[in-house]
Amino acid sequence: MTVPAIGPSLTGAARAARIRAEVTAGAAELAARLAVVVATEDESTAWYVRSLARAAAKTGVACDTVVLPADAAPERVRETLAGLSTDPRVHGIILQTPLPPGAVAADLAGAIAPEKDVDGANPSSLGRLAAGLPAFAPATAEAVVELLDAHDVRLGGRTAAVVGRSTVVGKPLAHLLLDRDATVTVCHSRTPDLAGVTSRADVVVAAAGRPGLITAAHVREGAVVVDVGTNATEDGGLVGDVAAAEVGAKAALSPVPGGVGPITTALLLRHTVMAAARAAGADLPSPAAPGPTAAAGGGDRRRRPDAGSPGSVMPER
């Protein structure tokens, strides 16, 4: 495996800029529009949505924030999503978390039309991804593969350990890595001897939502470690799932923030432009059938994909 020298920071800024340039080239002509449905007063979510809207504006993608009450009934959220799904002016839809009490993400996401499901939240999108059929992958999961590509980390024939089994990152990422011919182990809270599993892997992805879960004991010398965790600190900062100082001394490590996050945001905009192109009958790649960077490249099989949005890495079970 091509592995960066021990200790470098696997940053995502350059790859995110490249994706945004692609988006800018296609967004204006297509009048691409993204709708973000928010039904929470969570400040970190509000901050993320504002940052996504700013990123969209810079690339020419229109971004509408649809704000519902924090106590909105699940049926109201579902009706909002269903209405956006039939609105021809809207090309991409994101349901932001956390959700109102009593709401189940998978139930509500089922109301998002798959062709507009730019964050791969609809269970049918996840099923199609697993079956090798075209679908948008969850942007955070795809961003991990995009980040590895950006740093020339070869996956074919190598071992990867994914720590976390959420439907947002862990499970879809396992499929994306399998599609790149990696041998994948998915770990979780019931995995005995977690360090014994991860320390044998060439690539370790931490996506469990537990600060400092992955330590130097969990990683072999010269491994590649991607930290997907976004955990708020008491002083308002962010830390990942990896003990960065000790792991970074023996492995290539993505930073939090600044690793997967910028790419995640850029991919949501790329997916929106792709959806707009399909709606207009334009000749752009379809969303992923698994292959190199599945949800981004589709059937053309090209090699293409932080702290994602708040709630994007849910605590595993």
C-alpha positions as CSV (number, residue, x, y, z in Angstrom):
1,M,0.0,0.0,0.0
2,T,1.2,3.5,-0.7
3,V,1.3,5.0,2.7
4,P,2.2,8.6,3.5
5,A,5.2,8.9,5.8
6,I,4.4,8.4,9.5
7,G,2.9,11.4,11.1
8,P,1.6,13.6,8.2
9,S,-1.8,15.2,8.5
10,L,-4.3,13.9,6.0
11,T,-6.0,17.2,5.3
12,G,-9.1,17.5,3.1
13,A,-8.9,21.2,2.1
14,A,-7.2,20.7,-1.3
15,R,-9.6,17.9,-2.4
16,A,-12.6,19.9,-1.2
17,A,-11.4,22.9,-3.2
18,R,-11.1,20.7,-6.3
19,I,-14.7,19.3,-5.8
20,R,-16.0,22.8,-5.3
21,A,-14.4,23.9,-8.5
22,E,-16.3,21.1,-10.3
23,V,-19.5,22.2,-8.6
24,T,-19.1,25.8,-9.6
25,A,-18.6,24.9,-13.2
26,G,-21.9,23.2,-13.4
27,A,-24.1,24.9,-10.8
28,A,-25.0,28.1,-12.5
29,E,-26.1,26.6,-15.8
30,L,-28.2,24.0,-14.1
31,A,-29.8,26.4,-11.5
32,A,-29.0,23.7,-8.9
33,R,-31.0,24.0,-5.7
34,L,-30.5,22.3,-2.3
35,A,-33.1,22.3,0.5
36,V,-32.1,21.6,4.1
37,V,-34.9,20.7,6.5
38,V,-34.2,21.7,10.1
39,A,-36.5,20.8,13.1
40,T,-34.2,21.5,16.0
41,E,-32.9,24.5,18.0
42,D,-29.5,22.8,18.5
43,E,-26.9,25.5,18.0
44,S,-24.2,23.3,16.5
45,T,-26.7,22.2,13.9
46,A,-27.6,25.9,13.2
47,W,-23.9,26.6,12.8
48,Y,-23.4,23.8,10.4
49,V,-26.4,24.7,8.2
50,R,-25.1,28.3,8.0
51,S,-21.7,27.1,6.9
52,L,-23.3,24.8,4.3
53,A,-25.3,27.7,3.0
54,R,-22.2,29.9,2.7
55,A,-20.3,27.1,0.9
56,A,-23.3,26.7,-1.5
57,A,-23.4,30.4,-2.2
58,K,-19.7,30.4,-3.2
59,T,-20.3,27.7,-5.7
60,G,-23.5,29.0,-7.2
61,V,-25.8,26.3,-5.7
62,A,-29.0,27.8,-4.2
63,C,-29.5,26.6,-0.7
64,D,-32.9,27.0,1.1
65,T,-33.2,26.3,4.8
66,V,-36.7,25.0,5.7
67,V,-37.1,25.6,9.5
68,L,-39.7,23.6,11.4
69,P,-40.5,23.8,15.1
70,A,-38.2,21.8,17.4
71,D,-41.4,19.9,18.6
72,A,-42.8,19.4,15.1
73,A,-44.8,16.2,14.8
74,P,-43.1,13.5,12.7
75,E,-45.9,13.7,10.1
76,R,-45.3,17.4,9.6
77,V,-41.6,16.7,8.9
78,R,-42.6,13.9,6.5
79,E,-45.1,16.1,4.7
80,T,-42.4,18.7,4.3
81,L,-40.0,16.2,2.8
82,A,-42.6,14.8,0.5
83,G,-43.5,18.3,-0.8
84,L,-39.9,19.1,-1.5
85,S,-39.5,15.8,-3.3
86,T,-42.2,16.7,-5.8
87,D,-41.0,20.3,-6.2
88,P,-39.3,20.6,-9.6
89,R,-37.2,23.6,-8.5
90,V,-35.5,21.5,-5.8
91,H,-32.8,19.0,-6.8
92,G,-31.3,17.9,-3.4
93,I,-32.8,17.4,0.0
94,I,-31.1,17.0,3.4
95,L,-32.9,16.1,6.6
96,Q,-30.7,17.6,9.4
97,T,-30.4,16.0,12.8
98,P,-31.1,15.9,15.7
99,L,-34.8,15.4,15.1
100,P,-37.9,16.2,17.2
101,P,-38.8,13.8,20.1
102,G,-40.4,10.7,18.8
103,A,-39.2,11.1,15.2
104,V,-37.3,8.2,13.6
105,A,-34.7,9.2,11.1
106,A,-35.1,6.2,8.8
107,D,-38.9,6.6,8.7
108,L,-38.8,10.2,7.8
109,A,-35.9,9.9,5.3
110,G,-38.1,7.4,3.4
111,A,-40.1,10.4,2.3
112,I,-37.1,11.9,0.4
113,A,-37.2,11.0,-3.3
114,P,-34.1,8.8,-4.0
115,E,-33.1,11.0,-6.9
116,K,-32.9,14.0,-4.6
117,D,-31.5,12.1,-1.6
118,V,-28.1,13.8,-1.8
119,D,-26.9,12.5,1.6
120,G,-28.0,8.9,1.1
121,A,-30.5,8.9,4.0
122,N,-33.4,7.1,2.4
123,P,-33.2,3.4,3.3
124,S,-33.8,2.6,-0.3
125,S,-30.6,4.5,-1.2
126,L,-28.6,2.5,1.3
127,G,-30.1,-0.7,0.0
128,R,-29.2,0.2,-3.6
129,L,-25.7,1.1,-2.5
130,A,-25.3,-2.4,-0.9
131,A,-26.7,-4.1,-3.9
132,G,-24.4,-2.3,-6.3
133,L,-27.0,-0.2,-7.9
134,P,-26.8,3.6,-8.6
135,A,-27.5,5.7,-5.5
136,F,-26.0,8.6,-3.6
137,A,-23.9,7.4,-0.8
138,P,-24.0,9.3,2.5
139,A,-21.6,12.1,2.0
140,T,-19.5,11.5,5.1
141,A,-18.8,7.9,4.2
142,E,-17.9,8.9,0.6
143,A,-15.7,11.6,1.9
144,V,-13.5,9.1,3.7
145,V,-12.8,7.3,0.4
146,E,-12.3,10.7,-1.4
147,L,-9.7,11.7,1.3
148,L,-7.8,8.4,0.9
149,D,-7.7,8.9,-2.8
150,A,-6.5,12.5,-2.4
151,H,-3.5,11.1,-0.4
152,D,-2.8,8.2,-2.8
153,V,-3.7,5.5,-0.3
154,R,-4.3,2.4,-2.2
155,L,-7.1,0.1,-0.9
156,G,-7.1,-2.9,-3.2
157,G,-5.8,-6.0,-1.4
158,R,-5.4,-4.1,1.9
159,T,-7.1,-4.5,5.3
160,A,-9.4,-1.8,6.7
161,A,-11.1,-1.6,10.1
162,V,-14.2,0.6,10.4
163,V,-15.0,1.4,14.0
164,G,-18.7,2.3,14.2
165,R,-21.7,0.7,12.4
166,S,-24.2,3.6,11.9
167,T,-26.1,3.8,8.7
168,V,-24.6,7.3,8.1
169,V,-20.9,6.2,8.1
170,G,-19.9,2.8,9.2
171,K,-22.2,0.5,7.2
172,P,-22.1,2.5,3.9
173,L,-18.4,3.0,4.2
174,A,-17.8,-0.7,4.6
175,H,-19.6,-1.2,1.2
176,L,-17.5,1.6,-0.4
177,L,-14.3,0.1,0.8
178,L,-15.3,-3.4,-0.3
179,D,-16.0,-1.9,-3.7
180,R,-12.4,-0.8,-3.8
181,D,-11.2,-4.4,-3.1
182,A,-10.3,-3.8,0.5
183,T,-10.8,-6.5,3.1
184,V,-13.1,-4.9,5.7
185,T,-13.8,-5.5,9.3
186,V,-16.6,-3.5,11.0
187,C,-16.1,-3.1,14.7
188,H,-18.6,-1.8,17.3
189,S,-19.2,-1.7,21.1
190,R,-19.6,-5.5,21.3
191,T,-16.3,-6.2,19.5
192,P,-14.0,-8.1,21.8
193,D,-10.4,-6.9,21.9
194,L,-10.9,-3.9,19.7
195,A,-7.2,-3.0,19.7
196,G,-6.4,-6.5,18.6
197,V,-8.5,-6.0,15.5
198,T,-7.6,-2.5,14.6
199,S,-3.9,-2.9,15.2
200,R,-3.7,-5.4,12.4
201,A,-5.4,-3.1,9.8
202,D,-3.6,-1.1,7.2
203,V,-6.4,1.5,7.3
204,V,-8.4,2.4,10.4
205,V,-11.5,4.6,10.3
206,A,-12.9,5.9,13.6
207,A,-16.6,6.7,13.4
208,A,-18.1,5.8,16.7
209,G,-18.8,9.2,18.2
210,R,-16.6,8.5,21.3
211,P,-13.8,11.0,22.0
212,G,-10.3,9.5,22.2
213,L,-11.5,6.0,21.6
214,I,-8.7,5.1,19.3
215,T,-5.3,5.3,21.0
216,A,-1.8,4.4,20.0
217,A,-2.5,0.8,21.2
218,H,-5.2,0.5,18.6
219,V,-2.9,1.4,15.6
220,R,0.1,-0.3,14.1
221,E,3.2,1.6,13.0
222,G,2.8,3.2,9.6
223,A,-1.0,2.7,9.4
224,V,-3.4,5.2,7.9
225,V,-6.1,6.5,10.3
226,V,-9.1,8.6,9.3
227,D,-10.9,10.3,12.1
228,V,-14.6,10.9,11.4
229,G,-15.6,11.8,14.9
230,T,-16.9,15.3,15.7
231,N,-17.3,15.6,19.5
232,A,-17.9,19.0,21.1
233,T,-15.7,20.1,24.0
234,E,-16.6,22.2,27.0
235,D,-14.8,25.2,25.5
236,G,-16.7,25.0,22.3
237,G,-14.1,23.2,20.2
238,L,-14.2,19.9,18.4
239,V,-12.3,16.7,19.0
240,G,-12.4,13.4,17.1
241,D,-12.6,9.8,18.1
242,V,-8.8,9.4,17.9
243,A,-6.3,10.5,20.6
244,A,-4.5,12.6,18.0
245,A,-1.2,13.3,19.7
246,E,-0.3,9.7,20.4
247,V,-1.7,8.2,17.2
248,G,-0.2,10.9,15.0
249,A,3.2,10.0,16.2
250,K,3.0,6.5,14.6
251,A,0.5,6.8,11.8
252,A,-0.8,9.1,9.1
253,L,-3.9,10.8,10.6
254,S,-6.7,13.1,9.4
255,P,-7.2,16.1,11.6
256,V,-10.5,17.2,13.3
257,P,-11.5,19.6,12.1
258,G,-10.0,19.9,8.6
259,G,-9.9,16.3,7.4
260,V,-13.1,14.6,6.3
261,G,-15.4,17.6,7.0
262,P,-14.6,20.0,4.2
263,I,-14.9,17.1,1.7
264,T,-18.3,16.1,3.1
265,T,-19.7,19.6,2.5
266,A,-18.3,19.7,-1.0
267,L,-19.7,16.3,-1.8
268,L,-23.2,17.4,-0.8
269,L,-23.0,20.2,-3.3
270,R,-21.5,17.9,-5.9
271,H,-24.4,15.5,-5.4
272,T,-26.9,18.4,-5.8
273,V,-25.4,19.4,-9.1
274,M,-25.4,15.8,-10.3
275,A,-29.1,15.5,-9.3
276,A,-29.9,18.8,-11.2
277,A,-28.0,17.5,-14.2
278,R,-30.1,14.3,-14.3
279,A,-33.3,16.3,-13.9
280,A,-32.3,18.4,-16.9
281,G,-31.2,15.4,-18.9
282,A,-27.6,16.6,-19.0
283,D,-24.8,14.3,-19.6
284,L,-23.1,14.0,-16.2
285,P,-22.1,10.9,-14.2
286,S,-24.9,9.2,-12.4
287,P,-24.7,8.5,-8.7
288,A,-22.9,5.5,-7.7
289,A,-23.0,2.1,-8.6
290,P,-20.3,0.7,-6.5
291,G,-16.9,1.0,-8.0
292,P,-14.1,3.4,-7.3
293,T,-15.7,6.0,-5.1
294,A,-19.1,4.6,-5.6
295,A,-21.7,7.3,-5.1
296,A,-19.7,9.9,-6.8
297,G,-18.6,8.1,-10.0
298,G,-21.4,5.8,-10.9
299,G,-21.1,3.5,-13.8
300,D,-18.0,5.2,-15.3
301,R,-15.9,3.3,-12.7
302,R,-13.4,6.2,-12.3
303,R,-11.4,6.9,-9.1
304,R,-12.9,10.0,-7.8
305,P,-14.7,10.8,-3.0
306,D,-15.8,15.9,8.9
307,A,-16.5,16.3,10.5
308,G,-19.7,16.0,8.6
309,S,-22.8,17.7,9.8
310,P,-23.7,17.5,13.5
311,G,-25.3,14.2,14.2
312,S,-23.6,12.6,11.1
313,V,-21.6,10.2,13.3
314,M,-24.1,8.8,15.8
315,P,-22.8,6.9,18.9
316,E,-22.6,3.3,17.8
317,R,-24.3,0.5,19.5
